[in-house]
Amino acid sequence: MKNGENAENKTDILGIIGGSGLYQMEGLTNVREESVDTPFGSPSDKLVFGEINGKKLVFLPRHGKGHRILPSEINYAANIYALKVSGVKKVISVSAVGSLKKEIKPGDMVIVDQFFDFTKNRKSTFFGNGIVAHVSMAEPVCSCLRKILIESCKNINVACHEGGSYICIEGPQFSTKAESFFYKNNGFDVIGMTNATEAKFAKEAELCYATIAMATDYDCWHEEEENVTADMIIKILLENAEKAKKIIKESASKIAFDKSCLCSCGSSLRQAIVTAKQDVPEETLKKLSIFNLYD
């Protein structure tokens, strides 16, 4: 599929972005893979379409199959654009994180409600090249999706924290102790390398977006725990991925695409565009044609 062709014929679809440890979704029916071209380049991998609990779903592994892409190398714009053009209206993002609070134990899920972007080298907007937009990020997570995820965790007895702030660092290195204590002492709950950037693109694309943050370790601030290494978190990553799949399956049956949710995610571009349409280059307008820029 190229640049949104036939997107108008697609029904509402739930998007799943899988993070570290979650590279595929079992239990889908009517499965097919599709390559999607976007004006922003290629997404991380092919999109996997299927159905689960009566809902149409599309899955995208954030780091690509085999975990080939660094956090800073991810083409977030292409990933979100590919989901949008495929008919996705709501996105559940799954992300491995380090815990910055003793009460958030490895293996716990945190359904975050805030992000703090501490990245340094990333493009984090669809806009530019002759068009300016300032989208509000005051509430970066969809309240309706968050509620469903929290309820689903409770229904299947998965340890869940109902809110929390996610600080997003550049990576790929884990934190120094000085950095880890800085983040902890400033009140952040979990630390990761991807979701603040992703949330910004999702907001600009007017998608409902929520994160399942899967705690794998205590970063390196916890004096009674070993310093985090990639090897030591793999076991917890795999266990967390299985929990995340159960949460997604439980949530899928509860998610509605009607007007029952009163969130404002679907109108986040309203009054955000600063540049008059006649002043935007034609090429830029074409590139962003799937967005409701001047409607």
C-alpha positions, 0 to 999 in steps of 0.5 A: 500500500502506498501513501494512504491508498484505499485508507478510506475503505478500511474500518476502525482498527486497534494498533499495537506497537510492540517494544522490547520483548514483544515482537509478535502477537499470537492468537490472531485470526485472518492474519496477513502482513503488509508493507506500507510506504510512507512519505516519511520513509519505511516503518520499523517492519511490515504491519501484521493485520489480524483479528482478536476478540472480535476486533481488527488489529494491526501489530508493529514491532517498534524495533523490527523483528529480531530487535534490529533498530536502536531507539534513536534510529526508529522512524517514529514518523513512518511508524505512526503514519503507517498505522494512521493510513491503515485505519488505526484510530487507537494505539496501545504501546508496549514498552520495557522500562526501568523502575525509579520507585521501590514500590514499582517492582520488576514485573509490574505494569505501569499505565503511565499518564505523563511523559518527560522528553529528555532526548537530544537528537530526534525529530519529534514532529510531522511538521516543518518544511513550510508549515508550523503546528503547535499541538498541546501535549498537556494530556499526552495519553488517552484517558479512555484507553488508560482506563481500559488498560487499568481495568484489564490488568485488574481483571486478569490479576496483573500487578498494575500502577494506575498512573506514573511519569515516564522520562524518555532518555536518548540511550542506547546506554543505560543511565549512570548512577548520577543520572539515575538518582537525578531522575529518581529525585525529580519524581519520575516513576519509570525510565525508557527510551522511546515512548515520549517521542512516539506519543508526540507523533501519535498526538499530531496524528490525532490517534488515541494513545496509551502505554503499558510500561513494563518494569524490568529492573531498578535502573542503577539507583537501587543500592541493594540491587545489581546494576542493570545489564541487558542479560539480566532483564531478558527473563523479565522481558519475556515474562512481561511480554506474556503479561502484555499480550494478556492485557491486550487480549482482555482490552481488545474486547472492551475498546469501542470506536464510537463516541462513548469516549469523550477524549479529545485525541481525535481533534488535537490538530484543531487550532494547532496549525499556525500557517495559512493554507495558501502559504504552505508548499504544495509538496508539504500539503500532499505529504500531510494529506491524510491529516485534517489540517484545514477542515 
